[in-house]
Amino acid sequence: MDYRPKGVCSQQIHFDIVDNKVRNVSFKGGCNGNLQGISRLIDGMDVDEAISRIEGIRCGFKSTSCPDQLAQALKAARTVS
């Protein structure tokens, strides 16, 4: 699935959900090193667990962050599936 995040530096988030596990997360734009780390840390994690760990994270004074936007994308994908 591809998701267009809002209010953050990254322009696109790609991920797959296989057997309710998060797979193949990648970001276009944003803080490359941090986003690679997040992508690797949640790879293989249960979707609900990933959402609970990253939802609500803020970036500086912004009301959201790239991890929070990934949580929103995962929630949106859950409703589509």
TIDO-936936 format. One line per 2 residues: for each residue x, y negated, z of C-alpha. Coordinates in steps of 0.02 Angstrom, whole numbers, plus 50000, padded with zeros to 5 digits. Each point is the difference from the previous one (the first is absolute). Last residue first. Layout:
REM residues N
X,Y,Z | ...
REM end
This chain:
REM residues 81
49571,50251,50202 | 49951,49817,49979
49972,49968,50186 | 50169,50074,50046
50085,49899,49864 | 49937,49838,50079
50066,50053,50171 | 50168,50044,49923
50007,49830,49914 | 49958,49911,50163
50139,50097,50087 | 50119,49952,49859
49948,49819,50027 | 50045,50017,50183
50170,50070,49952 | 50026,49854,49878
49950,49874,50132 | 49843,49912,50063
49944,49844,50095 | 50156,49909,49943
50102,49906,50131 | 50145,50121,49992
49943,50161,49917 | 49859,50082,50098
49969,50183,50037 | 49813,50031,50021
49994,50171,49917 | 50168,50089,49997
49987,50141,50127 | 49812,50032,49996
49998,49999,49810 | 50144,50125,49989
49915,50116,50125 | 49836,49993,49901
50090,50040,49836 | 50098,50146,50074
50186,49972,49976 | 50093,50081,49855
50090,49840,49954 | 49971,49878,50144
50182,49971,50044 | 50061,50002,49820
49882,49862,49944 | 50034,49896,50155
50186,50010,49968 | 49982,49957,49816
49893,49851,50052 | 50132,49938,50121
50138,50013,49870 | 49902,49918,49860
49926,49852,50092 | 49855,49958,49884
49979,50041,49817 | 49921,50157,49928
49971,50125,50139 | 50013,50188,49998
49915,50140,50096 | 50018,50174,49922
49894,50098,50124 | 49879,49968,50143
49918,50162,50061 | 49813,50037,49992
50033,50155,49891 | 50092,49888,49876
49976,49812,50010 | 50105,49904,49876
50079,49829,50015 | 50034,49840,49904
50003,49827,50079 | 50004,49844,49892
50050,49817,50011 | 50108,50001,50156
50023,49832,50084 | 49845,50006,50109
49828,49917,50011 | 49903,50129,49899
50060,50170,49940 | 49956,50066,49826
49975,50188,50016 | 50051,50140,49883
49944,50177,50033
REM end
